[in-house]
């Protein structure tokens, strides 16, 4: 579903931000 894809995209973006903060 489109909604699920959007939610996944948001989660991935949040994870990327956390990884950048760790580095």
C-alpha positions in Angstrom: 0.0 0.0 0.0 1.1 3.6 -0.5 0.7 4.4 3.1 3.0 1.6 4.2 5.7 2.7 1.7 5.5 6.3 3.0 5.9 5.0 6.6 8.9 2.9 5.6 10.4 5.9 3.9 10.1 8.0 7.0 11.6 5.2 9.2 14.6 4.9 6.8 15.2 8.7 6.8 15.1 8.7 10.7 17.6 5.8 10.8 19.9 7.6 8.4 19.8 10.7 10.6 20.7 8.6 13.7 23.6 7.0 11.8 25.0 10.4 10.8 24.7 11.6 14.4 26.7 8.5 15.6 29.4 9.3 13.1 
